[in-house]
């Protein structure tokens, strides 16, 4: 009895040692440290860890470490070797960190996460350095211990972890779940005998009735792996080379429609599970598939089934599926265990889940709520789901790296970033700095000003990145959030970014363009108006010249012709009307020697002055001359048309008081005496 107790105590100690060692992790050169000699570790206010690797400084980024450039030549050189005091540090405010090693003093600016070199003028205000401890706790309670050649030993905060069992009865129970043994409502059991021989076992008579004889299609399947009950009487039979539906009452087979879309990835089925909501989960050699509402498969077998492929799994080879007491789905894969619902979590060594291949369908839920997954190595992982799901909500992400056009940029997270137009390829690297359980954190991000929707980050372990190429000029705000698998999203990391436009698109350039455009428009308008004015001047000159020509022609017509035609004297309708009125008025009083300018102006409804101006403009003569000339032209017509009338009679008819005056004025106009004029016309 004492020996058994000793053996049990020894096994318990071994399991405890295995649990502790599984939690401990070594960070070394493979994680970004330049060397394994870590002499100093400082926890920064934003939860990053600053590490001194024998004079080379590194900062944690959530997944590993990034070297912080430091020009050691500009650091303050100590006068004497400081072996007696060793490594130390001192905070000045909440942003400046003084660091000391054996030879130098360094000044680290927490805001920009870079080193400063304005040291000597500040040293007088410093007190004593605090010795840097060998062991430092992070914000989650994890322990960081520097070593002299093996990097950093990290021990996450303790919590209940999954157990590793060997030779335990639970393993046999879980393995029994892998057997094809489906109990039907009528008491029969659907069982497999051999690789592809299937039938009904009747417990009451201890008899097995095979189905292969009258369902020869079953012989086409290489290995019938298992069966999953849908709604009575339907059962899904899944194999290593396909699946089908079995009607357990009519003993007939029907096509399993989802196999058409699943076959694109794999036709080797490893497991199936019908959850409490009636959804069918299908695990294959290359992916996990979900069919919402499995009743649709039965009643709509001729319609294409919407089969969703589940993404986000650490390994797509699904070995087993099991539902916990809360109705959440878990999957054993070829490399560990993942929780599928309510949110995807891939568990690893930090959770006590070994990255080993699980056995097909060898998983079960125990009466006390534990989940059992059997390994191919005959061991088993056992845990209560709540042991793995007690993560605290992560903090808001920290911007751990900013690259501009592929080069690292020194930045202040709370300050804005202003860049020229040709530096518009940005890479944001961010992390919630969950050192204990980085696999349990999910991230999303958005660049406000460019997009309106959140993007799920394709994070590596503990860190995520977002790339934006060829950003147009403008103002943007990059936002990123983190959340645990079941938790709410954290506060957002925000980074303001302004991409300046090129000089030819700046406001002053646009103002200059506007001024130049206005000047061009003004110049063009001036030129147009100038040309228009010149054209108008030419047109006016042409009109004036034409008018002069018409005036000259009208005067010749009036002077040369005895027959006065208003259309040939007037150059426009208005003048033609006036001439017609004048001629009519004079003709009406042509024999009246007293008819003068005053009467004529009154007859045509014009003032003496207006009449004078119009006649002077048309014919270049006064109204009195116009009346005399009309009288003489009328006399010339009478002399020609009435040869029997004497000269004296003609003079009286046209309003001359004496024949002498008539003859004088006639000769002035026509160049001959009235008698000679008559003789020339005969």
C-alpha positions, 0 to 999 in steps of 0.5 A: 500500500505504501509503495502505491502511494509513493508511485502516485506521489511521483506521478503527481510531481511529474505532472506538476513539473510537466505543467510548469515546464509547459508554461515556461517559454524561452525567447532567444535569437529566433525571436529577434534578440541579437544575442542570448545574453540579456542583462537588463529588462525594463517594463515600459508604461505602454506594456512593451518590454525594453531589453538590453542584450549586452549593449544592444537594445531591443523592444518587444512587439507582441510576437518577438523583439525589434532592435532599437537603433542606438549610436553608442558613440553618442552615449555618455561614456563613464569615467570608470568601469562600473562593475560595482553598480552594474546595470541600472535605470531611472525614470525622468517623468513618464517619458524619459528613461535613463539606462546605465550599463558597465560603460555608458549612460543612455537616454531613451525617449518613451514617446518616440521609442528611440534614443536621444543624445542630449545627455551631458546637460541633463546628468546634473539633475539625476539622482542615483540609478535604481539597480535593474532587477534580474526578474521583471513582471509584465502587465499580465503578471508574467515573469521575465528573467534574463539569462547570460546565454539563453535569452529570456525565460518567460513564465506566464501567470499561473492558471488551471491547465489541461491535463495529460493522461495515460492509461486512464479509463477515460481514454477507453471511453473516448476511443469507444466514441470512434466506433460506428454504433448508432442506436436507432429509435426502434432499438436496432443498432447500426454497426460496421463489421470490417472496413465497408461492411455495414448492417443492423445489430438486433440486441434482443436476438444477438443477430447482425443483418448486413445491408451490403447484399441488397445495397451493393453501392456500399461496396464502392466505398473504401472504408466506412468511417462513421455515421451521423443521425439526422432526422428519423429515419435518415443517417449520413454514412461518411467514408474515406472516399465519399458520403451518402444518406441511408434511409434506415426504414426503407433501407435505401441510399440517397445522394449526400448533396453537400459532397459536391462542394466538399469534394473540391477540397477533400473526399476523405471524411474523418468525423461528423457532428449534429449540434443542438441547433440542428447544424451539421459539422463535417470534418475532413482531411482538408477542412471543416464544413458547416451546413446550417439546418441539416433538415434542408439536406433531407427535404431538398436533396435535389437543390444545391446545398449551401456548405460553408467552409470554416476558416481560421483553424490552425490546422485544417485536418479535422480528426474529431468533433465534440460538443461541450456542455454549453453547446460549443463545438471543439475540434481535434486536429492533426496538430492540436485542439481548436474551439470553433464556437462561439468564436475561433480559438486555436490552443497551444502549448501555453494552454497545456494543449500539445501540438500533436495529432489527435485520433479520429473520432476519439473525443467525448464529453464526460459527465462532469463536463470535461472534454477528452481528446485522445492522441495517436500516441495513446495519451489523452488531453483532458480539460474543463472548457472554462480552464482555457477560456478565462482570458481577460479582455486585452488592452487597446493595441499598441503601434509597435512599428510604422513603415513608410515606403518600406523604411521604419519611421520614428513615430509618436503614437498619440501625435499625428503623422504628416508625410509628403505625397511620394511617401504614401506606402504605409505599413502599420504593425500593432499588438495588444501585447498579450504575452501569456496567450497571444493566440487568443487575441483577434484584431481588426482595423480600419483607415477612416477617410479611405474605407468605412468597414472594419477588416479582420487582421490576418495576425501572426502569433500576437501581432497584426499588420495592415498595409496601405499602398499608393494612398492619395493625398488627404487626411486619414485616421488609422484605427485598430482594436483587439478582443479576446475570443469571447470578449468585446472589442477594446478601445481603439488605437488611433493614428492620424495620418496626413498625406500632403499633396504635391506642390502643384496640387497645394492650395496656393498652387490652385490659387495661382492657377485660378489667378492665371486662369482669370488673367488668361480670361481677362486677356482673352476677353480684352483681345476679343473686345479689341478685335471686336472693336476693330471689326466694328470700327471697320464695319462703321467705316465701311458703312460711313464710306457706303453712306458717303457714296450713297449721299454722293450718288443721291446728290448726283441724282438730284442734280442731274435728273429733272425727275426727282425720285425719293428712292434715289435721293433717300438712303433709307426709308425714313429719308425716302418718306421725308423727301416724298413729303417735301416734294408733295408739299412743294408741288402743292404750292409750286406756283406760289412765289411766297411759299418758303422754308417756314411753310415747308417745315410746317407742312412736313411737321419739322422745325426750320432747324431740323429741316435745314439739318436733314436737307444739309445731311442728305443733299448738302443744300439748304431748304431754300435751295431745295425749294428753288431746285425743285421749282427749276426741275419742274420748269425743265419738265414743263419746257420739254412737255409744253412747247407752246408755253412761253418762258414767262408763262413757265416762270409763273407756273413754277413760282418765280416773280420775274422772268429775268430771275427765272432765266438767271437761276435756270442757267445757273442750274442747267448751264443754258437759258430756258429757251436754249434748253427747250431747243435742245430737247426738240 
